[in-house]
Amino acid sequence: MAENTPGDPVDDLAKLQRAPRAVAAWQSAQQHLLQGRHAPALTTYRNLVKQFPTVPQLWAELGIAAAGDLDFALAGQACARAAELAANDSALLVSIGQQYHRLRRLKEANECFRRAAAADPSSAHGSLSLAAWLERDRRLDEAWACAEACLARHPHDSRALYFRAFLLHRQGLNGEAETALRDLLASDLRDPDVKCSACHLLGVVLDALGRYPEAMRWLVEAKTLVRQRADTASLQQTYDKMDRARRELVAALKPETIRRWREKADAEPRPHSLAFLGGPPRSGTTLVEQILGAHPEILVFDEPESFAQEVLNTLAPPQAAKGPTVNSLNALAPSARANLIQRYFKSLLREMPDEPDGKLLLDKNPSLTASLHVWLRLFPHSKIIVTLRDPRDILISCFFQNLALTAPNANFLSLEGTARFYADCMDTWLRLKDLGGFDWIETRYEDVVRNLEAAGRRVTEFLGLSWHEQQAAYYETARQKFVFAPTYHDVTKPVYDRAVRRWEHYAEALAPLQAGLAPYCRAFGYSEEV
């Protein structure tokens, strides 16, 4: 191997590692990143890449800092430089691809994942990352070929065997998927993450095969394994603290509070026409979003991070002891509010090469429904759409999700926790709806799947627009774009109603929760009959 020359990435990295002050600066910048202090991190990374210009990890982290500081042009440039320098580093290329994904630069993300797989064909991680990306983009044939090539090199790799079973399920070959998963679980399976995922997927597969009691047993097993491995008690404490603060705030709101927010905003310029689409998870938000997104005058944003990052994290940083209060929201200075609005739109429009030209912007984000009171502080004139669905169907659908473990998602490790999460979300909505002072509409999932045009027309006209013929074939539009929501594989199909009253298959498991769900069934017009 030839000796490193000046400017060689390895040479620059060695120099950095021999410079204590540079190492300390790098560690400080990484701490700033972890704590969301992007501006000071960015300053440090700019200095570091001047001194050590060929260290790809520095450029990759500079890109993260730039994105957090809303300099998306610099973030893209930094990611491109990192990818150029990491030409043979499969793991780092995967990481850069994930960063491009967060930037919603999908072409570049795709290229990074392909380069990661090519950089080290022997790397199962690189190959499976590409396969997962292809599946996520609904290119199942390519994903299958990639997974099979990985298995040819690594026939006993548990991650590859799991992903093959997952692809069988995606293709509707649930009998074959069941066999593959049972074989995997019966093997010497040592990877705890794969074991959890395999148990969970087996539950999903058995549900698709109509074997409901066994499906529930495997789901419970998967979630038990997660609880054994993770500090879910700490996550639950974090969530409970957030929920208590939210309930205190919402209880303290008065009708005149929201009315006053709206009156103060009457004279302010509105940079864009804006609507919010929320509701509890798995209530049909993605379906309604796709129907509205097929309208040529509506620009939809699929679960962006903009409001959470630029507003919620500013008003209530993750490390803060408590969230905002009514007093702090009322006391928000006009200049501070204007700055939050400006940052929100700058972040939201990161994926748009041009201005939206007067289109209505629709932020679809079920996770923000419990923070709708904060949304109304900034955007009291926005139109609010809330999707409804039988609470019992929502519980079962949420329980079937295999989501990254966060404080809110820790609730989905039990049916009782899932019911509590649903109640927390919908109590906020019921309280705000009762307070009034803003423009809102509810739409029911069951109505949408039974008469798409009637339900879609009603919501479209609420937004001040006329129904467009393209909306009836929303799935054709969805097939032409990347869908970020977890239900990306469903929304490219024509509407179906087989998920209505799905909960009846799991009535026995839901029986202890029926009394607690009854008030919500009544509030939203669903039969309480078991």
C-alpha positions as CSV (number, residue, x, y, z in Angstrom):
1,M,0.0,0.0,0.0
2,A,1.4,3.4,-0.9
3,E,2.2,5.8,1.8
4,N,-0.3,8.5,2.6
5,T,0.4,11.9,0.9
6,P,-0.6,15.3,2.2
7,G,-4.3,15.7,1.6
8,D,-5.0,12.0,2.0
9,P,-8.1,11.4,4.2
10,V,-6.2,9.0,6.4
11,D,-3.3,11.4,6.7
12,D,-5.6,14.3,7.7
13,L,-7.4,12.1,10.2
14,A,-4.1,11.0,11.7
15,K,-3.1,14.7,12.1
16,L,-6.4,15.5,13.7
17,Q,-6.0,12.7,16.2
18,R,-2.5,13.9,17.1
19,A,-3.8,17.4,17.8
20,P,-5.4,17.5,21.4
21,R,-7.1,20.9,20.8
22,A,-8.6,19.8,17.6
23,V,-9.9,16.6,19.2
24,A,-11.4,18.6,22.1
25,A,-13.0,21.0,19.6
26,W,-14.5,18.0,17.6
27,Q,-15.9,16.5,20.8
28,S,-17.4,19.8,21.8
29,A,-19.0,20.2,18.4
30,Q,-20.5,16.7,18.7
31,Q,-21.9,17.6,22.1
32,H,-23.5,20.7,20.7
33,L,-25.1,18.5,18.0
34,L,-26.5,16.1,20.5
35,Q,-28.0,18.9,22.5
36,G,-29.5,20.7,19.4
37,R,-27.1,23.7,19.5
38,H,-26.5,23.8,15.8
39,A,-25.0,27.3,15.4
40,P,-22.0,26.9,17.7
41,A,-21.5,23.4,16.3
42,L,-21.4,24.7,12.8
43,T,-18.8,27.4,13.7
44,T,-16.5,24.7,15.1
45,Y,-17.0,22.3,12.1
46,R,-16.2,25.1,9.7
47,N,-12.9,25.7,11.4
48,L,-12.1,22.0,11.6
49,V,-12.7,21.3,7.9
50,K,-10.4,24.2,7.1
51,Q,-7.6,22.5,9.1
52,F,-8.4,18.9,8.1
53,P,-10.2,19.2,4.8
54,T,-10.2,15.5,3.8
55,V,-11.8,13.9,6.9
56,P,-15.2,12.8,5.6
57,Q,-16.7,12.4,9.0
58,L,-16.1,16.1,9.7
59,W,-18.0,17.0,6.6
60,A,-20.8,14.7,7.3
61,E,-21.3,16.2,10.8
62,L,-21.0,19.7,9.4
63,G,-23.9,18.8,7.1
64,I,-26.0,17.8,10.1
65,A,-25.1,21.1,11.9
66,A,-25.9,23.1,8.8
67,A,-29.3,21.4,8.3
68,G,-30.1,22.1,12.0
69,D,-29.2,25.8,11.4
70,L,-31.5,25.8,8.3
71,D,-28.6,26.3,5.8
72,F,-29.8,23.5,3.5
73,A,-27.6,24.6,0.6
74,L,-24.5,24.1,2.8
75,A,-25.9,20.9,4.3
76,G,-26.2,19.5,0.8
77,Q,-22.7,20.6,-0.2
78,A,-21.2,19.1,3.0
79,C,-23.0,15.8,2.4
80,A,-21.7,15.8,-1.2
81,R,-18.1,16.4,0.0
82,A,-18.4,13.8,2.7
83,A,-19.7,11.2,0.1
84,E,-16.9,12.1,-2.3
85,L,-14.2,11.6,0.4
86,A,-15.9,8.4,1.8
87,A,-15.8,6.6,-1.6
88,N,-14.7,3.4,0.0
89,D,-16.4,3.7,3.4
90,S,-19.6,1.7,3.1
91,A,-20.8,2.4,6.6
92,L,-20.3,6.2,6.3
93,L,-22.0,6.2,2.9
94,V,-25.0,4.6,4.5
95,S,-25.0,7.3,7.2
96,I,-24.7,10.1,4.6
97,G,-27.6,8.5,2.6
98,Q,-29.7,8.6,5.7
99,Q,-28.8,12.3,6.2
100,Y,-29.8,13.0,2.6
101,H,-33.1,11.2,3.4
102,R,-33.7,13.6,6.3
103,L,-32.9,16.5,4.0
104,R,-35.5,15.0,1.6
105,R,-33.0,14.9,-1.2
106,L,-34.1,11.5,-2.4
107,K,-32.0,11.3,-5.6
108,E,-28.8,11.8,-3.7
109,A,-29.9,9.4,-0.9
110,N,-30.5,6.7,-3.5
111,E,-27.1,7.3,-5.0
112,C,-25.4,7.1,-1.6
113,F,-27.1,3.8,-0.8
114,R,-26.0,2.3,-4.1
115,R,-22.5,3.5,-3.6
116,A,-22.4,2.0,-0.1
117,A,-23.4,-1.4,-1.5
118,A,-20.8,-1.1,-4.3
119,A,-18.0,0.2,-2.1
120,D,-17.9,-3.1,-0.2
121,P,-19.8,-5.9,-1.8
122,S,-18.9,-8.1,1.1
123,S,-20.7,-5.8,3.6
124,A,-24.1,-7.1,4.5
125,H,-24.9,-3.7,6.1
126,G,-24.3,-1.9,2.9
127,S,-26.3,-4.3,0.8
128,L,-29.2,-4.5,3.2
129,S,-29.3,-0.7,3.5
130,L,-29.7,-0.5,-0.2
131,A,-32.3,-3.2,-0.2
132,A,-34.3,-1.5,2.6
133,W,-34.2,1.8,0.6
134,L,-35.5,0.1,-2.5
135,E,-38.3,-1.5,-0.6
136,R,-39.1,1.8,1.0
137,D,-39.3,3.3,-2.5
138,R,-41.7,0.4,-3.4
139,R,-39.2,-1.2,-5.9
140,L,-39.7,-4.7,-4.6
141,D,-38.1,-6.6,-7.5
142,E,-34.9,-4.6,-7.1
143,A,-35.0,-5.0,-3.3
144,W,-35.5,-8.8,-3.7
145,A,-32.5,-9.1,-6.1
146,C,-30.3,-7.1,-3.7
147,A,-31.4,-9.2,-0.7
148,E,-30.8,-12.4,-2.6
149,A,-27.3,-11.3,-3.6
150,C,-26.6,-10.5,0.0
151,L,-27.8,-13.9,1.1
152,A,-25.6,-15.6,-1.6
153,R,-22.6,-14.0,0.2
154,H,-23.9,-14.3,3.7
155,P,-26.3,-17.3,3.8
156,H,-26.5,-17.3,7.6
157,D,-26.8,-13.6,8.2
158,S,-29.9,-13.2,10.4
159,R,-30.6,-9.6,9.2
160,A,-30.6,-10.8,5.6
161,L,-32.8,-13.8,6.4
162,Y,-35.2,-11.5,8.3
163,F,-35.4,-9.0,5.4
164,R,-36.0,-11.8,2.9
165,A,-39.0,-12.9,5.0
166,F,-40.2,-9.2,5.2
167,L,-40.0,-9.0,1.4
168,L,-42.0,-12.2,1.1
169,H,-44.7,-10.6,3.2
170,R,-44.6,-7.4,1.2
171,Q,-45.2,-9.4,-1.9
172,G,-48.2,-11.1,-0.3
173,L,-46.5,-14.5,0.0
174,N,-47.4,-14.8,3.7
175,G,-47.3,-18.6,3.8
176,E,-43.7,-18.5,2.6
177,A,-42.9,-15.6,5.0
178,E,-44.3,-17.6,7.9
179,T,-42.1,-20.6,7.1
180,A,-39.0,-18.4,6.8
181,L,-39.7,-16.6,10.1
182,R,-40.3,-19.8,12.0
183,D,-37.1,-21.3,10.6
184,L,-35.2,-18.1,11.6
185,L,-36.7,-18.1,15.1
186,A,-35.8,-21.8,15.5
187,S,-32.2,-21.2,14.5
188,D,-29.3,-20.1,16.8
189,L,-30.6,-16.5,16.6
190,R,-28.3,-14.3,18.7
191,D,-29.2,-10.8,17.4
192,P,-31.8,-9.5,19.9
193,D,-33.0,-6.8,17.5
194,V,-33.6,-9.4,14.7
195,K,-35.4,-11.7,17.2
196,C,-37.8,-8.9,18.3
197,S,-38.5,-7.9,14.7
198,A,-39.0,-11.5,13.6
199,C,-41.5,-12.2,16.4
200,H,-43.3,-8.9,15.5
201,L,-43.4,-9.7,11.7
202,L,-44.6,-13.2,12.4
203,G,-47.6,-11.7,14.3
204,V,-48.3,-9.4,11.3
205,V,-48.0,-12.3,8.9
206,L,-50.4,-14.5,10.9
207,D,-52.9,-11.6,11.0
208,A,-52.8,-11.5,7.2
209,L,-53.4,-15.3,7.2
210,G,-56.4,-14.9,9.5
211,R,-54.9,-16.6,12.5
212,Y,-55.7,-13.9,14.9
213,P,-55.1,-15.4,18.4
214,E,-51.7,-16.6,17.4
215,A,-50.9,-13.3,15.8
216,M,-51.6,-11.5,19.1
217,R,-49.4,-14.0,21.0
218,W,-46.4,-13.3,18.8
219,L,-47.0,-9.5,19.0
220,V,-47.0,-9.7,22.8
221,E,-43.9,-11.8,22.7
222,A,-42.1,-9.2,20.5
223,K,-43.1,-6.4,22.8
224,T,-42.1,-8.3,25.9
225,L,-38.6,-8.8,24.4
226,V,-38.3,-5.1,23.8
227,R,-39.3,-4.3,27.4
228,Q,-36.7,-6.7,28.7
229,R,-33.9,-5.0,26.7
230,A,-34.7,-1.3,27.0
231,D,-35.2,1.2,29.8
232,T,-38.9,1.6,29.0
233,A,-39.7,2.7,32.6
234,S,-37.5,5.8,32.0
235,L,-39.2,6.5,28.7
236,Q,-42.6,6.2,30.3
237,Q,-41.6,8.6,33.0
238,T,-40.5,11.1,30.4
239,Y,-43.7,10.7,28.5
240,D,-45.9,11.0,31.6
241,K,-44.2,14.2,32.6
242,M,-44.8,15.6,29.1
243,D,-48.4,14.5,29.2
244,R,-49.1,16.1,32.7
245,A,-47.6,19.4,31.5
246,R,-49.8,19.3,28.3
247,R,-52.9,18.5,30.2
248,E,-52.3,21.3,32.7
249,L,-51.8,23.8,29.8
250,V,-54.8,22.7,27.9
251,A,-57.0,22.7,31.0
252,A,-55.9,26.3,31.7
253,L,-56.9,27.5,28.2
254,K,-60.1,29.6,27.9
255,P,-62.2,30.4,24.8
256,E,-61.1,34.0,24.9
257,T,-57.4,32.8,24.9
258,I,-57.6,31.3,21.4
259,R,-59.9,34.1,20.2
260,R,-57.3,36.7,21.4
261,W,-54.5,34.9,19.6
262,R,-56.5,35.0,16.4
263,E,-57.4,38.7,16.8
264,K,-53.8,39.7,17.4
265,A,-52.8,37.8,14.3
266,D,-55.4,39.5,12.1
267,A,-53.2,42.4,11.0
268,E,-50.1,40.3,10.5
269,P,-48.9,39.2,7.0
270,R,-49.3,35.6,6.2
271,P,-46.5,34.3,4.1
272,H,-48.4,31.2,2.9
273,S,-51.9,29.7,3.1
274,L,-51.6,26.9,5.6
275,A,-53.6,23.9,6.8
276,F,-52.9,21.2,9.4
277,L,-54.0,17.6,9.0
278,G,-53.8,15.5,12.2
279,G,-55.6,13.0,14.3
280,P,-54.4,10.0,16.2
281,P,-51.9,7.7,14.5
282,R,-53.5,5.1,12.2
283,S,-56.7,7.1,11.8
284,G,-56.4,7.6,8.1
285,T,-54.3,10.8,7.9
286,T,-52.1,9.4,5.1
287,L,-55.1,8.4,3.0
288,V,-56.7,11.9,3.4
289,E,-53.3,13.5,2.7
290,Q,-52.9,11.6,-0.5
291,I,-56.5,12.5,-1.7
292,L,-55.8,16.1,-1.0
293,G,-52.3,16.0,-2.4
294,A,-53.7,14.9,-5.7
295,H,-55.3,18.3,-6.0
296,P,-53.2,20.6,-8.2
297,E,-53.6,23.6,-5.9
298,I,-52.6,21.8,-2.7
299,L,-49.0,21.1,-1.8
300,V,-48.8,18.4,0.9
301,F,-45.9,17.8,3.3
302,D,-45.7,14.3,4.6
303,E,-44.8,14.2,8.3
304,P,-42.1,16.9,8.2
305,E,-40.0,17.6,11.2
306,S,-40.3,21.4,10.8
307,F,-42.8,22.3,13.6
308,A,-41.3,19.9,16.1
309,Q,-37.7,21.0,15.5
310,E,-38.2,24.8,15.0
311,V,-41.1,25.5,17.3
312,L,-41.6,22.8,19.9
313,N,-37.9,22.3,20.6
314,T,-37.5,26.1,20.9
315,L,-40.4,26.7,23.2
316,A,-39.7,23.5,25.2
317,P,-36.1,22.2,24.6
318,P,-35.9,18.4,25.2
319,Q,-33.6,19.0,28.2
320,A,-36.1,21.5,29.8
321,A,-37.9,20.5,33.0
322,K,-41.3,21.4,31.6
323,G,-43.0,22.6,28.5
324,P,-44.6,25.9,27.6
325,T,-47.4,27.3,29.8
326,V,-50.4,29.5,28.9
327,N,-48.6,32.4,30.4
328,S,-45.4,31.8,28.3
329,L,-47.5,31.3,25.1
330,N,-49.4,34.5,25.8
331,A,-46.2,36.4,26.5
332,L,-44.5,35.3,23.3
333,A,-43.2,38.5,21.8
334,P,-44.3,39.4,18.2
335,S,-40.7,39.3,17.1
336,A,-40.1,35.9,18.6
337,R,-43.3,34.5,17.1
338,A,-42.4,36.0,13.7
339,N,-39.0,34.3,14.0
340,L,-40.5,30.9,14.8
341,I,-42.9,31.2,11.8
342,Q,-40.1,32.2,9.5
343,R,-37.9,29.3,10.6
344,Y,-40.9,26.9,10.3
345,F,-41.6,27.8,6.7
346,K,-37.9,27.8,5.8
347,S,-37.6,24.3,7.2
348,L,-40.9,23.1,5.7
349,L,-39.9,24.3,2.2
350,R,-36.4,22.7,2.2
351,E,-37.4,20.2,-0.4
352,M,-38.9,22.8,-2.8
353,P,-36.7,24.2,-5.5
354,D,-39.1,27.0,-6.2
355,E,-41.7,29.1,-4.3
356,P,-45.1,27.3,-3.9
357,D,-46.8,29.9,-6.1
358,G,-49.8,30.5,-3.9
359,K,-50.7,26.9,-3.4
360,L,-52.2,25.8,-0.1
361,L,-49.6,24.2,2.1
362,L,-50.8,21.2,4.1
363,D,-48.7,19.9,7.0
364,K,-49.8,16.3,7.7
365,N,-48.6,15.3,11.1
366,P,-50.5,13.0,13.4
367,S,-47.7,13.3,16.0
368,L,-48.5,17.0,16.4
369,T,-52.1,16.6,17.2
370,A,-51.4,16.7,21.0
371,S,-49.5,20.0,20.4
372,L,-52.3,21.6,18.4
373,H,-52.7,24.3,21.1
374,V,-49.1,25.4,20.3
375,W,-49.8,25.3,16.6
376,L,-52.8,27.6,17.1
377,R,-50.6,30.1,18.9
378,L,-48.5,30.5,15.8
379,F,-51.1,29.8,13.1
380,P,-54.6,30.7,14.5
381,H,-56.0,31.3,11.0
382,S,-54.9,27.9,9.6
383,K,-57.5,25.3,8.7
384,I,-57.5,22.3,10.9
385,I,-58.5,18.8,9.7
386,V,-58.7,15.9,12.2
387,T,-59.2,12.4,11.0
388,L,-61.3,10.0,13.1
389,R,-61.6,6.2,13.2
390,D,-63.1,3.7,15.5
391,P,-60.9,3.9,18.6
392,R,-60.7,0.1,18.8
393,D,-59.4,-0.1,15.2
394,I,-56.8,2.5,16.0
395,L,-55.6,0.6,19.1
396,I,-55.1,-2.6,17.1
397,S,-53.5,-0.9,14.2
398,C,-51.1,1.0,16.5
399,F,-50.2,-2.1,18.4
400,F,-49.3,-3.8,15.1
401,Q,-46.7,-1.2,14.4
402,N,-43.0,-1.9,14.9
403,L,-41.7,1.6,15.6
404,A,-38.4,3.1,16.8
405,L,-38.5,3.2,20.6
406,T,-39.1,6.8,21.8
407,A,-40.9,8.2,24.8
408,P,-44.3,8.4,23.0
409,N,-43.8,5.1,21.1
410,A,-43.1,3.2,24.3
411,N,-46.9,3.3,24.9
412,F,-47.3,0.9,22.0
413,L,-45.6,-1.9,23.9
414,S,-48.9,-2.8,25.5
415,L,-52.6,-2.5,24.6
416,E,-53.1,-0.6,27.9
417,G,-50.4,1.9,27.0
418,T,-51.8,2.3,23.5
419,A,-55.2,3.1,24.9
420,R,-53.7,5.6,27.3
421,F,-51.8,7.3,24.4
422,Y,-55.0,7.5,22.3
423,A,-56.9,9.1,25.2
424,D,-54.1,11.6,25.8
425,C,-54.2,12.7,22.1
426,M,-58.0,12.8,21.8
427,D,-58.6,14.5,25.2
428,T,-56.5,17.4,23.8
429,W,-58.6,17.5,20.7
430,L,-61.9,17.3,22.5
431,R,-60.8,20.1,24.8
432,L,-59.7,22.4,21.9
433,K,-62.8,21.6,19.9
434,D,-64.9,22.6,22.9
435,L,-63.0,25.9,23.3
436,G,-63.5,26.8,19.6
437,G,-62.1,30.0,18.1
438,F,-60.5,28.3,15.0
439,D,-61.6,26.7,11.8
440,W,-61.8,22.9,12.0
441,I,-63.4,19.9,10.4
442,E,-63.5,16.2,11.3
443,T,-63.5,13.4,8.8
444,R,-64.1,9.7,9.4
445,Y,-61.9,7.0,8.0
446,E,-64.9,4.8,7.5
447,D,-66.7,7.5,5.4
448,V,-63.6,7.9,3.2
449,V,-63.3,4.3,2.4
450,R,-67.0,3.8,1.7
451,N,-67.5,6.9,-0.4
452,L,-64.2,8.5,-1.3
453,E,-65.5,11.3,-3.4
454,A,-68.2,12.5,-1.0
455,A,-65.8,12.5,2.0
456,G,-62.9,13.9,-0.1
457,R,-65.1,16.6,-1.6
458,R,-66.3,17.7,1.8
459,V,-62.8,18.2,3.1
460,T,-61.5,19.8,-0.1
461,E,-64.4,22.4,0.0
462,F,-63.6,23.1,3.7
463,L,-60.2,24.2,2.4
464,G,-61.9,26.6,0.0
465,L,-61.3,24.5,-3.1
466,S,-63.4,22.6,-5.6
467,W,-63.1,18.8,-6.0
468,H,-60.7,17.8,-8.8
469,E,-61.1,14.7,-10.8
470,Q,-57.4,13.7,-10.1
471,Q,-58.3,13.2,-6.4
472,A,-60.5,10.1,-7.1
473,A,-57.4,8.3,-8.5
474,Y,-55.1,9.6,-5.7
475,Y,-53.1,6.3,-5.7
476,E,-51.8,7.1,-9.2
477,T,-50.3,10.3,-8.0
478,A,-48.9,8.5,-4.9
479,R,-47.1,6.0,-7.0
480,Q,-45.1,8.8,-8.6
481,K,-43.6,10.1,-5.3
482,F,-41.8,8.9,-2.2
483,V,-44.2,8.5,0.8
484,F,-42.6,9.1,4.2
485,A,-45.4,7.8,6.4
486,P,-45.3,4.2,7.8
487,T,-48.2,3.3,5.5
488,Y,-46.2,4.0,2.3
489,H,-47.0,0.5,1.0
490,D,-50.8,1.0,1.3
491,V,-51.5,4.4,-0.2
492,T,-50.5,3.4,-3.7
493,K,-53.5,1.0,-3.8
494,P,-57.2,1.9,-4.6
495,V,-59.2,2.5,-1.5
496,Y,-60.4,-0.6,0.4
497,D,-62.6,-1.2,3.5
498,R,-61.2,-4.4,4.9
499,A,-59.6,-2.6,7.8
500,V,-63.0,-1.4,9.1
501,R,-64.0,-3.1,12.4
502,R,-60.7,-5.0,12.2
503,W,-60.7,-4.9,16.0
504,E,-63.4,-7.5,16.2
505,H,-60.8,-10.2,15.5
506,Y,-59.1,-9.1,18.7
507,A,-62.2,-8.4,20.8
508,E,-61.0,-10.7,23.6
509,A,-57.7,-8.9,24.0
510,L,-59.6,-5.5,23.9
511,A,-62.3,-6.6,26.4
512,P,-60.5,-5.1,29.5
513,L,-60.3,-1.7,27.7
514,Q,-63.8,-1.4,26.3
515,A,-65.2,0.6,29.2
516,G,-62.4,3.1,29.0
517,L,-62.8,3.5,25.3
518,A,-66.6,3.9,25.5
519,P,-66.6,7.7,26.1
520,Y,-64.5,8.2,22.9
521,C,-66.8,5.9,20.9
522,R,-69.7,8.0,22.1
523,A,-67.9,11.3,21.5
524,F,-67.0,10.4,17.9
525,G,-70.2,8.6,16.9
526,Y,-69.0,5.0,17.0
527,S,-71.1,2.1,18.3
528,E,-70.1,0.8,21.7
529,E,-71.4,-2.7,20.8
530,V,-68.8,-5.5,21.2
